Amino acid sequence: MASTTGPNLGIKHSWALRENNWKDEMDANLKLLDAVVGLSVIDRNLITPPGTPTTGDRYIPAATATGLWLGHEDDIAIWNGAAWVFYTPNEGWLCYIQDEAVLSVFKSATGWSAGVAI
C-alpha cells in the first residue's frame, strides 16, 4: 500500500512493485496537482455554480453558497467536465482571484484574505 506525504497535499507515493491500485491513486495525485498548483480561480463571490462551466474552471464558493456548492465555502471548486470536485485549502495556500486581480492567502481561522492587488 502506498504511503501518504505530510499534511500539505496528501499526495500518495512509494507503491510496492506491481502493487494494485497505484493507477487510481496516481490519477488522483495528478488531478490534485492540476487543480491546485499555480492556483487561480475565476471568482470567489458566487453562491451557486455558473450555468455552463468549461472543463477546468475553478472557483471559491462564497460564504453563503447553496445548491451543489453548499458546504464547500472556501474550498476550491473545479469543474471536471461532468461534476464539481472540491479541494479544501491548507494554511498558507495562495490563489490569484482573476475577476478581482488580487492575490489571496488562506488562513484556517479567517478564510481567504481580502487580497493584494497585482
PyRosetta script that sets phi, psi and omega in degrees:
from pyrosetta import init, pose_from_sequence

init()
pose = pose_from_sequence("MASTTGPNLGIKHSWALRENNWKDEMDANLKLLDAVVGLSVIDRNLITPPGTPTTGDRYIPAATATGLWLGHEDDIAIWNGAAWVFYTPNEGWLCYIQDEAVLSVFKSATGWSAGVAI")
pose.set_psi(1, 141.5)
pose.set_omega(1, -179.2)
pose.set_phi(2, -67.6)
pose.set_psi(2, 154.5)
pose.set_omega(2, 173.6)
pose.set_phi(3, -92.3)
pose.set_psi(3, 164.2)
pose.set_omega(3, 176.0)
pose.set_phi(4, -119.1)
pose.set_psi(4, 137.8)
pose.set_omega(4, 178.5)
pose.set_phi(5, -66.6)
pose.set_psi(5, -175.8)
pose.set_omega(5, 179.9)
pose.set_phi(6, -63.1)
pose.set_psi(6, -163.4)
pose.set_omega(6, -171.4)
pose.set_phi(7, -77.0)
pose.set_psi(7, 1.5)
pose.set_omega(7, -175.6)
pose.set_phi(8, -72.2)
pose.set_psi(8, -79.6)
pose.set_omega(8, -179.9)
pose.set_phi(9, -103.1)
pose.set_psi(9, -17.8)
pose.set_omega(9, -179.9)
pose.set_phi(10, 69.6)
pose.set_psi(10, 31.4)
pose.set_omega(10, -179.8)
pose.set_phi(11, -71.9)
pose.set_psi(11, 137.4)
pose.set_omega(11, 179.7)
pose.set_phi(12, -86.0)
pose.set_psi(12, 148.5)
pose.set_omega(12, -179.5)
pose.set_phi(13, -156.8)
pose.set_psi(13, 178.5)
pose.set_omega(13, 171.6)
pose.set_phi(14, 63.9)
pose.set_psi(14, 49.4)
pose.set_omega(14, 174.8)
pose.set_phi(15, -73.4)
pose.set_psi(15, 148.5)
pose.set_omega(15, 173.6)
pose.set_phi(16, -75.7)
pose.set_psi(16, 154.8)
pose.set_omega(16, 178.9)
pose.set_phi(17, -55.5)
pose.set_psi(17, 128.6)
pose.set_omega(17, 179.9)
pose.set_phi(18, 63.5)
pose.set_psi(18, 24.3)
pose.set_omega(18, 179.6)
pose.set_phi(19, -71.2)
pose.set_psi(19, 141.3)
pose.set_omega(19, 176.0)
pose.set_phi(20, -71.1)
pose.set_psi(20, 157.9)
pose.set_omega(20, 174.7)
pose.set_phi(21, 73.9)
pose.set_psi(21, -0.9)
pose.set_omega(21, -179.0)
pose.set_phi(22, -63.2)
pose.set_psi(22, -35.4)
pose.set_omega(22, -178.8)
pose.set_phi(23, -62.6)
pose.set_psi(23, -47.9)
pose.set_omega(23, -179.6)
pose.set_phi(24, -62.8)
pose.set_psi(24, -42.2)
pose.set_omega(24, -179.5)
pose.set_phi(25, -69.8)
pose.set_psi(25, -37.7)
pose.set_omega(25, 177.3)
pose.set_phi(26, -67.3)
pose.set_psi(26, -40.0)
pose.set_omega(26, 175.7)
pose.set_phi(27, -58.7)
pose.set_psi(27, -43.2)
pose.set_omega(27, 178.5)
pose.set_phi(28, -62.7)
pose.set_psi(28, -40.1)
pose.set_omega(28, 176.9)
pose.set_phi(29, -59.1)
pose.set_psi(29, -47.2)
pose.set_omega(29, -177.4)
pose.set_phi(30, -67.0)
pose.set_psi(30, -37.7)
pose.set_omega(30, 176.5)
pose.set_phi(31, -64.5)
pose.set_psi(31, -40.5)
pose.set_omega(31, 177.6)
pose.set_phi(32, -62.7)
pose.set_psi(32, -47.8)
pose.set_omega(32, 179.0)
pose.set_phi(33, -60.4)
pose.set_psi(33, -43.0)
pose.set_omega(33, 179.1)
pose.set_phi(34, -61.7)
pose.set_psi(34, -34.3)
pose.set_omega(34, -177.4)
pose.set_phi(35, -76.4)
pose.set_psi(35, -35.3)
pose.set_omega(35, -168.1)
pose.set_phi(36, -117.3)
pose.set_psi(36, -14.8)
pose.set_omega(36, 178.5)
pose.set_phi(37, -79.4)
pose.set_psi(37, 131.0)
pose.set_omega(37, -174.9)
pose.set_phi(38, 66.1)
pose.set_psi(38, 43.8)
pose.set_omega(38, -170.1)
pose.set_phi(39, -62.8)
pose.set_psi(39, 125.1)
pose.set_omega(39, 177.8)
pose.set_phi(40, -145.7)
pose.set_psi(40, 132.6)
pose.set_omega(40, 178.4)
pose.set_phi(41, -120.7)
pose.set_psi(41, 155.0)
pose.set_omega(41, -179.3)
pose.set_phi(42, -72.9)
pose.set_psi(42, -41.8)
pose.set_omega(42, -174.0)
pose.set_phi(43, -157.7)
pose.set_psi(43, 153.9)
pose.set_omega(43, 175.3)
pose.set_phi(44, -128.9)
pose.set_psi(44, 14.8)
pose.set_omega(44, -177.3)
pose.set_phi(45, -114.4)
pose.set_psi(45, 5.5)
pose.set_omega(45, -179.7)
pose.set_phi(46, -84.1)
pose.set_psi(46, 142.0)
pose.set_omega(46, 177.1)
pose.set_phi(47, -100.5)
pose.set_psi(47, -15.0)
pose.set_omega(47, 175.5)
pose.set_phi(48, -131.7)
pose.set_psi(48, 152.6)
pose.set_omega(48, 179.9)
pose.set_phi(49, -63.6)
pose.set_psi(49, 150.8)
pose.set_omega(49, 175.6)
pose.set_phi(50, -64.9)
pose.set_psi(50, 153.1)
pose.set_omega(50, -175.3)
pose.set_phi(51, -67.8)
pose.set_psi(51, -35.2)
pose.set_omega(51, -177.4)
pose.set_phi(52, -133.0)
pose.set_psi(52, 71.8)
pose.set_omega(52, 179.9)
pose.set_phi(53, -71.5)
pose.set_psi(53, 156.6)
pose.set_omega(53, 175.6)
pose.set_phi(54, -100.6)
pose.set_psi(54, 144.2)
pose.set_omega(54, 178.7)
pose.set_phi(55, -51.3)
pose.set_psi(55, 128.9)
pose.set_omega(55, -179.7)
pose.set_phi(56, 96.3)
pose.set_psi(56, -10.6)
pose.set_omega(56, 177.9)
pose.set_phi(57, -61.0)
pose.set_psi(57, 136.0)
pose.set_omega(57, 179.8)
pose.set_phi(58, -124.5)
pose.set_psi(58, 141.8)
pose.set_omega(58, 179.7)
pose.set_phi(59, -140.7)
pose.set_psi(59, 162.9)
pose.set_omega(59, 166.9)
pose.set_phi(60, -114.6)
pose.set_psi(60, 108.7)
pose.set_omega(60, 179.6)
pose.set_phi(61, -58.3)
pose.set_psi(61, 138.1)
pose.set_omega(61, -179.3)
pose.set_phi(62, -67.5)
pose.set_psi(62, 164.9)
pose.set_omega(62, -175.9)
pose.set_phi(63, -59.0)
pose.set_psi(63, -23.6)
pose.set_omega(63, -178.1)
pose.set_phi(64, -106.9)
pose.set_psi(64, 29.6)
pose.set_omega(64, -175.1)
pose.set_phi(65, -56.8)
pose.set_psi(65, 146.2)
pose.set_omega(65, 179.6)
pose.set_phi(66, -131.9)
pose.set_psi(66, 178.9)
pose.set_omega(66, 175.6)
pose.set_phi(67, 60.0)
pose.set_psi(67, -134.0)
pose.set_omega(67, -177.0)
pose.set_phi(68, -64.1)
pose.set_psi(68, -19.1)
pose.set_omega(68, 180.0)
pose.set_phi(69, -96.5)
pose.set_psi(69, -4.4)
pose.set_omega(69, -179.3)
pose.set_phi(70, -55.8)
pose.set_psi(70, 130.6)
pose.set_omega(70, 179.8)
pose.set_phi(71, 85.6)
pose.set_psi(71, 1.1)
pose.set_omega(71, -178.4)
pose.set_phi(72, -118.3)
pose.set_psi(72, 23.8)
pose.set_omega(72, 178.7)
pose.set_phi(73, -58.4)
pose.set_psi(73, 135.8)
pose.set_omega(73, -179.1)
pose.set_phi(74, 74.9)
pose.set_psi(74, -7.5)
pose.set_omega(74, 174.5)
pose.set_phi(75, -74.8)
pose.set_psi(75, 168.4)
pose.set_omega(75, 170.7)
pose.set_phi(76, -93.6)
pose.set_psi(76, 119.1)
pose.set_omega(76, 178.6)
pose.set_phi(77, -102.4)
pose.set_psi(77, 123.7)
pose.set_omega(77, 179.4)
pose.set_phi(78, -124.9)
pose.set_psi(78, 133.6)
pose.set_omega(78, 178.6)
pose.set_phi(79, -86.5)
pose.set_psi(79, 119.8)
pose.set_omega(79, -176.9)
pose.set_phi(80, -94.9)
pose.set_psi(80, 9.4)
pose.set_omega(80, -179.7)
pose.set_phi(81, 103.1)
pose.set_psi(81, -17.3)
pose.set_omega(81, -179.6)
pose.set_phi(82, -135.8)
pose.set_psi(82, -25.6)
pose.set_omega(82, -176.5)
pose.set_phi(83, -158.4)
pose.set_psi(83, 164.9)
pose.set_omega(83, 174.5)
pose.set_phi(84, -84.6)
pose.set_psi(84, 132.8)
pose.set_omega(84, 175.8)
pose.set_phi(85, -116.2)
pose.set_psi(85, 140.0)
pose.set_omega(85, -174.0)
pose.set_phi(86, -119.4)
pose.set_psi(86, 139.4)
pose.set_omega(86, 175.6)
pose.set_phi(87, -125.3)
pose.set_psi(87, 129.3)
pose.set_omega(87, 179.9)
pose.set_phi(88, -86.8)
pose.set_psi(88, 124.2)
pose.set_omega(88, -178.1)
pose.set_phi(89, -71.5)
pose.set_psi(89, 154.0)
pose.set_omega(89, 174.2)
pose.set_phi(90, -103.2)
pose.set_psi(90, 162.4)
pose.set_omega(90, 178.0)
pose.set_phi(91, -49.9)
pose.set_psi(91, 126.1)
pose.set_omega(91, 174.5)
pose.set_phi(92, 91.3)
pose.set_psi(92, -1.5)
pose.set_omega(92, 177.4)
pose.set_phi(93, -61.1)
pose.set_psi(93, 140.8)
pose.set_omega(93, 176.2)
pose.set_phi(94, -107.4)
pose.set_psi(94, 143.7)
pose.set_omega(94, -178.8)
pose.set_phi(95, -145.1)
pose.set_psi(95, 132.8)
pose.set_omega(95, 173.2)
pose.set_phi(96, -86.4)
pose.set_psi(96, 125.8)
pose.set_omega(96, 179.4)
pose.set_phi(97, -98.2)
pose.set_psi(97, 106.1)
pose.set_omega(97, -169.9)
pose.set_phi(98, -61.8)
pose.set_psi(98, -47.3)
pose.set_omega(98, -174.3)
pose.set_phi(99, -71.5)
pose.set_psi(99, -16.5)
pose.set_omega(99, 178.5)
pose.set_phi(100, -103.7)
pose.set_psi(100, -13.8)
pose.set_omega(100, -175.4)
pose.set_phi(101, 54.4)
pose.set_psi(101, 47.6)
pose.set_omega(101, 178.1)
pose.set_phi(102, -131.2)
pose.set_psi(102, 156.9)
pose.set_omega(102, 173.0)
pose.set_phi(103, -103.9)
pose.set_psi(103, 127.8)
pose.set_omega(103, -175.5)
pose.set_phi(104, -119.8)
pose.set_psi(104, 148.6)
pose.set_omega(104, 178.2)
pose.set_phi(105, -117.9)
pose.set_psi(105, 144.2)
pose.set_omega(105, -179.5)
pose.set_phi(106, -95.9)
pose.set_psi(106, 129.0)
pose.set_omega(106, 172.6)
pose.set_phi(107, -123.1)
pose.set_psi(107, 127.3)
pose.set_omega(107, -174.0)
pose.set_phi(108, -59.1)
pose.set_psi(108, -30.4)
pose.set_omega(108, -178.2)
pose.set_phi(109, -76.3)
pose.set_psi(109, -27.1)
pose.set_omega(109, -173.2)
pose.set_phi(110, -127.5)
pose.set_psi(110, -6.0)
pose.set_omega(110, -178.1)
pose.set_phi(111, 84.5)
pose.set_psi(111, -153.5)
pose.set_omega(111, -178.2)
pose.set_phi(112, -77.3)
pose.set_psi(112, 135.8)
pose.set_omega(112, -179.7)
pose.set_phi(113, -68.8)
pose.set_psi(113, 165.6)
pose.set_omega(113, 179.1)
pose.set_phi(114, -61.1)
pose.set_psi(114, -29.8)
pose.set_omega(114, 175.9)
pose.set_phi(115, 102.9)
pose.set_psi(115, 154.7)
pose.set_omega(115, 178.6)
pose.set_phi(116, -113.3)
pose.set_psi(116, 126.3)
pose.set_omega(116, -179.1)
pose.set_phi(117, -60.8)
pose.set_psi(117, 138.7)
pose.set_omega(117, 180.0)
pose.set_phi(118, -112.4)
pose.dump_pdb("model.pdb")
